[in-house]
Amino acid sequence: MSATLTARQVDLLDRLTDLVVAEGFAHLTLDDLAARLRCSKTTLYALAPSKDQLAVRVVNNFFRRSTAFVESRVAQRRAPLRRIEAYLEAVAEALRPASRQFIDDIAGFEPTRATYRDNAVAAARRVRELVDEAAAEKAVAPVDAAFVATWVGVTIEAIQRGEFAERAGLGDAAAFEELGRLVSRALARPA
């Protein structure tokens, strides 16, 4: 599989990602995908040599796009606490289009579950960086950044496993919104 995609392949991968995010992937065959995207199976095989590898590529593409979106939102903010808030709000927004089926399919397939787990670890690391930056500027209440990052990471993993959907009736985006509110309140300097 070529590391460099043509413009047409990038467009196809983005359209495929949008479809899979909306509907999931486990129940779709390559024939289904080719018909829905109006392309040949050969064209899909140019993206990945099997349906399983295509699912992994699509999930990676979803997280790559989401990360770029989230970081663009963070870059728009200057105030340290607002950068943390922007990060978690943007994660919620990036996850909003993700159907429950997509999230369940990710959780049900080890290679995509590993991708989600890797992204959860990266998100916790990024939150720690943002908290460290805010703490260095004394812009937040004194906290242990490692604890906050671990708390966020564990919560992200619980969201991914569907625990908030099951126990609190919250979808992933709504759970991230609540997490963002909690982190923001926990870090705010007392008045």
Backbone hydrogen bonds, N-H to C=O, Kabsch-Sander energy under -0.5 kcal/mol:
donor,donor_aa,acceptor,acceptor_aa,energy
5,L,3,A,-0.6
10,V,6,T,-2.5
11,D,7,A,-2.2
12,L,8,R,-2.4
13,L,9,Q,-3.0
14,D,10,V,-2.4
15,R,11,D,-2.5
16,L,12,L,-2.9
17,T,13,L,-2.6
18,D,14,D,-2.3
19,L,15,R,-2.2
20,V,16,L,-2.7
21,V,17,T,-2.8
22,A,18,D,-1.7
23,E,19,L,-1.9
24,G,20,V,-3.2
28,L,25,F,-0.9
33,L,29,T,-2.5
34,A,30,L,-2.9
35,A,31,D,-2.4
36,R,32,D,-2.8
37,L,33,L,-2.4
38,R,34,A,-0.7
38,R,35,A,-0.6
39,C,34,A,-2.4
44,L,40,S,-1.5
45,Y,41,K,-2.9
46,A,42,T,-1.2
47,L,43,T,-0.5
47,L,44,L,-1.4
48,A,44,L,-1.5
54,L,50,S,-2.2
55,A,51,K,-2.5
56,V,52,D,-1.9
57,R,53,Q,-2.3
58,V,54,L,-2.7
59,V,55,A,-2.5
60,N,56,V,-2.6
61,N,57,R,-2.4
62,F,58,V,-2.6
63,F,59,V,-2.3
64,R,60,N,-2.6
65,R,61,N,-2.8
66,S,62,F,-2.5
67,T,63,F,-2.7
68,A,64,R,-2.1
69,F,65,R,-2.3
70,V,66,S,-2.9
71,E,67,T,-2.8
72,S,68,A,-1.8
73,R,69,F,-1.7
74,V,70,V,-2.2
75,A,71,E,-2.3
76,Q,72,S,-0.7
76,Q,73,R,-0.7
77,R,74,V,-1.8
83,R,79,A,-1.9
84,I,80,P,-1.6
85,E,81,L,-2.5
86,A,82,R,-2.9
87,Y,83,R,-2.1
88,L,84,I,-2.1
89,E,85,E,-2.8
90,A,86,A,-2.5
91,V,87,Y,-2.1
92,A,88,L,-2.0
93,E,89,E,-2.4
94,A,90,A,-2.8
95,L,91,V,-1.9
96,R,92,A,-1.2
98,A,95,L,-1.9
99,S,21,V,-3.0
103,I,99,S,-2.2
104,D,100,R,-2.9
105,D,101,Q,-2.8
106,I,102,F,-2.3
107,A,103,I,-2.3
108,G,104,D,-1.8
109,F,106,I,-1.1
112,T,109,F,-0.8
113,R,109,F,-2.7
114,A,110,E,-2.7
115,T,111,P,-1.3
116,Y,112,T,-2.4
117,R,113,R,-2.7
118,D,114,A,-2.7
119,N,115,T,-2.1
120,A,116,Y,-2.4
121,V,117,R,-2.4
122,A,118,D,-2.3
123,A,119,N,-2.3
124,A,120,A,-2.3
125,R,121,V,-2.4
126,R,122,A,-2.4
127,V,123,A,-2.6
128,R,124,A,-2.3
129,E,125,R,-2.2
130,L,126,R,-2.5
131,V,127,V,-2.8
132,D,128,R,-3.1
133,E,129,E,-2.6
134,A,130,L,-2.3
135,A,131,V,-2.9
136,A,132,D,-2.5
137,E,133,E,-1.4
138,K,135,A,-1.5
139,A,134,A,-3.1
140,V,134,A,-0.5
141,A,187,L,-3.2
145,A,143,V,-0.9
148,V,144,D,-2.3
149,A,145,A,-2.7
150,T,146,A,-2.4
151,W,147,F,-3.0
152,V,148,V,-2.8
153,G,149,A,-2.8
154,V,150,T,-2.9
155,T,151,W,-2.2
156,I,152,V,-2.7
157,E,153,G,-2.3
158,A,154,V,-2.1
159,I,155,T,-2.6
160,Q,156,I,-2.6
161,R,157,E,-2.0
162,G,159,I,-1.5
163,E,158,A,-2.1
164,F,158,A,-0.5
166,E,162,G,-2.5
167,R,163,E,-3.1
168,A,164,F,-1.6
169,G,164,F,-0.6
169,G,165,A,-0.6
170,L,164,F,-2.1
175,A,171,G,-2.6
176,F,172,D,-2.4
177,E,173,A,-2.2
178,E,174,A,-2.3
179,L,175,A,-2.5
180,G,176,F,-2.6
181,R,177,E,-2.1
182,L,178,E,-2.6
183,V,179,L,-2.8
184,S,180,G,-2.4
185,R,181,R,-2.4
186,A,182,L,-2.6
187,L,183,V,-2.1
188,A,184,S,-1.4
